[in-house]
Amino acid sequence: EGFQVHEILIPESDLKPSFSAEH
């Protein structure tokens, strides 16, 4: 559930690359 926290903390623009990197 760590990636879920990032979704809420960081903006969508930053979420796209970060989400892909974590997943």
PDB file of N, CA, C and O in Angstrom:
ATOM      1  N   GLU A   1       0.840  -1.218   0.000  1.00  0.00           N
ATOM      2  CA  GLU A   1       0.000   0.000   0.000  1.00  0.00           C
ATOM      3  C   GLU A   1       0.868   1.259   0.000  1.00  0.00           C
ATOM      4  O   GLU A   1       0.358   2.373   0.116  1.00  0.00           O
ATOM      5  N   GLY A   2       2.167   1.074  -0.129  1.00  0.00           N
ATOM      6  CA  GLY A   2       3.062   2.234  -0.135  1.00  0.00           C
ATOM      7  C   GLY A   2       2.804   3.147  -1.327  1.00  0.00           C
ATOM      8  O   GLY A   2       2.841   4.372  -1.209  1.00  0.00           O
ATOM      9  N   PHE A   3       2.544   2.531  -2.473  1.00  0.00           N
ATOM     10  CA  PHE A   3       2.311   3.338  -3.683  1.00  0.00           C
ATOM     11  C   PHE A   3       1.036   4.158  -3.537  1.00  0.00           C
ATOM     12  O   PHE A   3       0.926   5.246  -4.102  1.00  0.00           O
ATOM     13  N   GLN A   4       0.074   3.638  -2.781  1.00  0.00           N
ATOM     14  CA  GLN A   4      -1.184   4.362  -2.589  1.00  0.00           C
ATOM     15  C   GLN A   4      -0.916   5.693  -1.866  1.00  0.00           C
ATOM     16  O   GLN A   4      -1.534   6.710  -2.179  1.00  0.00           O
ATOM     17  N   VAL A   5      -0.011   5.673  -0.922  1.00  0.00           N
ATOM     18  CA  VAL A   5       0.323   6.894  -0.179  1.00  0.00           C
ATOM     19  C   VAL A   5       0.900   7.937  -1.129  1.00  0.00           C
ATOM     20  O   VAL A   5       0.578   9.122  -1.042  1.00  0.00           O
ATOM     21  N   HIS A   6       1.768   7.469  -2.049  1.00  0.00           N
ATOM     22  CA  HIS A   6       2.361   8.397  -3.021  1.00  0.00           C
ATOM     23  C   HIS A   6       1.272   9.057  -3.856  1.00  0.00           C
ATOM     24  O   HIS A   6       1.341  10.247  -4.164  1.00  0.00           O
ATOM     25  N   GLU A   7       0.273   8.270  -4.215  1.00  0.00           N
ATOM     26  CA  GLU A   7      -0.828   8.804  -5.041  1.00  0.00           C
ATOM     27  C   GLU A   7      -1.449  10.026  -4.371  1.00  0.00           C
ATOM     28  O   GLU A   7      -1.782  11.006  -5.038  1.00  0.00           O
ATOM     29  N   ILE A   8      -1.603   9.960  -3.048  1.00  0.00           N
ATOM     30  CA  ILE A   8      -2.281  11.040  -2.319  1.00  0.00           C
ATOM     31  C   ILE A   8      -1.325  12.218  -2.075  1.00  0.00           C
ATOM     32  O   ILE A   8      -1.730  13.379  -2.131  1.00  0.00           O
ATOM     33  N   LEU A   9      -0.067  11.903  -1.807  1.00  0.00           N
ATOM     34  CA  LEU A   9       0.887  12.952  -1.440  1.00  0.00           C
ATOM     35  C   LEU A   9       1.333  13.758  -2.657  1.00  0.00           C
ATOM     36  O   LEU A   9       1.292  14.988  -2.640  1.00  0.00           O
ATOM     37  N   ILE A  10       1.756  13.070  -3.701  1.00  0.00           N
ATOM     38  CA  ILE A  10       2.288  13.768  -4.871  1.00  0.00           C
ATOM     39  C   ILE A  10       1.190  14.072  -5.880  1.00  0.00           C
ATOM     40  O   ILE A  10       0.193  13.351  -5.938  1.00  0.00           O
ATOM     41  N   PRO A  11       1.351  15.120  -6.674  1.00  0.00           N
ATOM     42  CA  PRO A  11       0.377  15.491  -7.695  1.00  0.00           C
ATOM     43  C   PRO A  11       0.323  14.461  -8.819  1.00  0.00           C
ATOM     44  O   PRO A  11       1.230  13.640  -8.961  1.00  0.00           O
ATOM     45  N   GLU A  12      -0.736  14.507  -9.610  1.00  0.00           N
ATOM     46  CA  GLU A  12      -0.905  13.532 -10.693  1.00  0.00           C
ATOM     47  C   GLU A  12       0.279  13.588 -11.660  1.00  0.00           C
ATOM     48  O   GLU A  12       0.743  12.549 -12.130  1.00  0.00           O
ATOM     49  N   SER A  13       0.767  14.787 -11.956  1.00  0.00           N
ATOM     50  CA  SER A  13       1.881  14.945 -12.891  1.00  0.00           C
ATOM     51  C   SER A  13       3.093  14.145 -12.412  1.00  0.00           C
ATOM     52  O   SER A  13       3.749  13.462 -13.198  1.00  0.00           O
ATOM     53  N   ASP A  14       3.381  14.238 -11.103  1.00  0.00           N
ATOM     54  CA  ASP A  14       4.519  13.505 -10.551  1.00  0.00           C
ATOM     55  C   ASP A  14       4.147  12.049 -10.289  1.00  0.00           C
ATOM     56  O   ASP A  14       5.012  11.179 -10.192  1.00  0.00           O
ATOM     57  N   LEU A  15       2.858  11.806 -10.178  1.00  0.00           N
ATOM     58  CA  LEU A  15       2.397  10.452  -9.873  1.00  0.00           C
ATOM     59  C   LEU A  15       2.630   9.514 -11.051  1.00  0.00           C
ATOM     60  O   LEU A  15       2.959   8.344 -10.851  1.00  0.00           O
ATOM     61  N   LYS A  16       2.467  10.004 -12.258  1.00  0.00           N
ATOM     62  CA  LYS A  16       2.602   9.168 -13.455  1.00  0.00           C
ATOM     63  C   LYS A  16       3.982   8.464 -13.481  1.00  0.00           C
ATOM     64  O   LYS A  16       4.021   7.234 -13.523  1.00  0.00           O
ATOM     65  N   PRO A  17       5.084   9.185 -13.457  1.00  0.00           N
ATOM     66  CA  PRO A  17       6.409   8.571 -13.503  1.00  0.00           C
ATOM     67  C   PRO A  17       6.720   7.785 -12.231  1.00  0.00           C
ATOM     68  O   PRO A  17       7.310   6.707 -12.300  1.00  0.00           O
ATOM     69  N   SER A  18       6.334   8.307 -11.089  1.00  0.00           N
ATOM     70  CA  SER A  18       6.626   7.642  -9.814  1.00  0.00           C
ATOM     71  C   SER A  18       5.869   6.327  -9.719  1.00  0.00           C
ATOM     72  O   SER A  18       6.412   5.312  -9.282  1.00  0.00           O
ATOM     73  N   PHE A  19       4.613   6.358 -10.130  1.00  0.00           N
ATOM     74  CA  PHE A  19       3.788   5.144 -10.068  1.00  0.00           C
ATOM     75  C   PHE A  19       4.381   4.054 -10.947  1.00  0.00           C
ATOM     76  O   PHE A  19       4.442   2.890 -10.550  1.00  0.00           O
ATOM     77  N   SER A  20       4.819   4.435 -12.145  1.00  0.00           N
ATOM     78  CA  SER A  20       5.396   3.460 -13.077  1.00  0.00           C
ATOM     79  C   SER A  20       6.700   2.893 -12.498  1.00  0.00           C
ATOM     80  O   SER A  20       6.985   1.705 -12.650  1.00  0.00           O
ATOM     81  N   ALA A  21       7.471   3.729 -11.851  1.00  0.00           N
ATOM     82  CA  ALA A  21       8.751   3.301 -11.301  1.00  0.00           C
ATOM     83  C   ALA A  21       8.521   2.307 -10.154  1.00  0.00           C
ATOM     84  O   ALA A  21       9.249   1.322 -10.024  1.00  0.00           O
ATOM     85  N   GLU A  22       7.519   2.569  -9.338  1.00  0.00           N
ATOM     86  CA  GLU A  22       7.250   1.689  -8.195  1.00  0.00           C
ATOM     87  C   GLU A  22       6.594   0.392  -8.646  1.00  0.00           C
ATOM     88  O   GLU A  22       6.907  -0.679  -8.126  1.00  0.00           O
ATOM     89  N   HIS A  23       5.691   0.485  -9.606  1.00  0.00           N
ATOM     90  CA  HIS A  23       4.970  -0.695 -10.070  1.00  0.00           C
ATOM     91  C   HIS A  23       5.914  -1.532 -10.933  1.00  0.00           C
ATOM     92  O   HIS A  23       5.520  -2.584 -11.438  1.00  0.00           O
TER      93      HIS A  23
END
